[in-house]
Every structure is written in structure tokens, then in C-alpha cells.
């Protein structure tokens, strides 16, 4: 089993910063991809950023140049700078276990990020 726990959400002003952390534990390999997703009220869950075990990263266009994903083995971080009100959402961490023809995904419980003055 894999457990995924996020932390670091909260309230920030527009233009401010927050740093999210996600720790994955259990039967996990540090080569598995990890990533951050978010879901605002009434919207579908969307990709924010992902990182492979080798450190390759991918970002949504809406966060490029503002957010940075990084990783230390089974812990992944999301540094969020120049926050905007539209970044308000519940942020989820995902760990993807590769299978032969698919992946098995493990999700955290989410952490709320609110950007407001």
C-alpha cells in the first residue's frame, strides 16, 4: 500500500507565495512519477505539474514561470510564487505506479490553497 499526505496549504495574498509538500510512504519506488493537481469548485481536476524519478518536469501553461516542482526521493514540493486568485483550489498530490499497460494512481486527501486579499 502507498500513503500520500499533503501539507502546506493556506491563505495567501495575490502576488504572494506558498510551498506545498507531499510525502509518499509505504511500498513505493522513488522512480515513480509524482505530481500536483488541483480542483476548484465546479471545475474538473487539472494537472498543475509533474516530475519523474529522474527529475524531468512538466507544467500546465497557467503556472509556467510561477510554480516550481521539485523532488527529494519520495517527497515532492510545489513552490508557488506570484499567486493569483485563480490559483485558489484544493491541491492534490498523485503518485503513479507503472504497470504493464497502465498506471496505478495513489492520491492524497488534498490541501486547500486560497488566494485572496
N, C-alpha and C positions, 0 to 999 in steps of 0.2 A: 504494500500500500504506500501511497505517496500523500503527504500532507503539505498543503500550501497555505502560508499565512502572510498576509499583507499588513503593513503598518505605515504610518507617516502622513495620512491624510489630515485634512483640517480646513480651516478658513484662511484664505489669503486675499490680499487686495489686488486689483488689476495692476499688472506690472511687477508683482511680487514673485516669490519663489517658494517651492515646496520640494521635498525629496521623499519619494516613496521607496519602501524596501519590501522585498518578498523573500521569504526563506522557504525552501522546499526541503523536506526531510522524509526519511523512510527509505524504501528501496528505489533509489534514484541514481542515475549516472550523470556526471557533470557534462557529458557530451550532448545531452538532450537540449533541444531548443527551449527557450523560455521567452515570455513576452508579457506585455501590458496591453490590456484592452479597456475600453470604457463604455459606459451606457448612461445616457442622460434620460430623464423622464420622458416617456413617449417615443423614445428612439430605440433603434436596434443597437446591439453591442457592436462596437467597431474597434478595429486594430489601432493601437497607438504606436507601438514599437516592439520589435522582436530582436533577439540576439541568439546566435548559435553557440554551441560549446566552444567553437574556435574563435568567437568574438565578432563574427560578421553581423552587421546590424541592418535593420530596415525600419523606416519611419513612415507614418502617414504624412501626406503633404501638409496637412494642417498644423503639424507640430515640428516640422523640419526647421532647424536653426534655433529652436527654443527649448526642445526637450532633448535629453541625452540618456540613453540606456547604457548600463554597464553591468558587469557581472564579476563575481568572485565565487567560483565553483558553483554551489547550489543556491547562492544568494544573488538576486538581481535587483538593481536600483533604477529608479527613474528620477532624474534631476529635471525639474520643471521650472524654467525661467520665463520671464516676461509673460506671466499668466494672463489669460483673457477670461471674461465672464463665460464665454462659450466653452471653456475647458471644464466647466462645472459638470460633474458626473460622478458615478461610482466607478472606481478604477479596480480592475480585476487582474490578477496575475495568473498566467497559464503556463503549465509545464507540459510538454508534448513528448510522449514516449513513442519512439518509432516502432512501427510494426511492419510486417512484410508488405502489405498493400495499403496501409493507412497509418494513422497515429491514434494513440490513446491519450486523451487530454485530461489533465487534472487542474481544477480551478480553485482559487481561494475564495474567501467569503466576500471580498471586496472592501474597499476603503473609500469613504466619501471625500471628495475634493470640492470645495465651494469657493468660487472666486467672485467676490463682491466687495463693493466699497461701503 
